[in-house]
Amino acid sequence: MRLGQQKRLTVEQVAELQARRKERELIRELMVGYGISKATVYRYLNQEVNSAT
């Protein structure tokens, strides 16, 4: 049994988000594009793609 909220993004979306940020896309644009908060964007940017599940 898993506690807490379900992940907002799939593994593929996390990889895409990280790639877009490496291309210097603004955090605000990522927030709006994925419908997530600034804290969530940074959380996804700081994790490895393989551990996104």
N, C-alpha and C positions, 0 to 999 in steps of 0.2 A: 504494500500500500504506500502510495506516495502522498506526501503532504505538501501544502503550498499551492500557489497558482500554477496553472499550466503555462508552458513556455509560449511566448508570443510569436517567436520566429522559428522557422524550420532550420535545419542544419544548412541547407542551401541558401536560405535568406541571410543567415549569419555570415556565411562566406562572401556573399554578394555585398553585404553591408561593409565588411572589412575591406574588400577590394575597392569599393567606392570611396571609402575614407582614405585609403592609400593614394587615391587619385586626387586628394585634397578637397573632396566635397565637404561642404560645411556641415557641422553637427546639426544645425537647425534644419537643413534640407533633409538629412537622414531621419530626424524626428518626425517631420511632416510626412515624408514618403512612406515610412513604416508604421506610423501612428503610435509611436512609443515615446516615452519621456527621455529627457537628457540623461538621467541616471541609468536608464535601461540601455541606451545607446552605448554609453561608456562601459557598462557591464559586459555587453556583447563584444565590444572592441578589445577588452582585456582578457577574454577567454580564447582558448584554442578552439578551432573549428571542430575537431574531433570530440571535444567534451561538451558540445552544445546540446546533446540529447538529454 
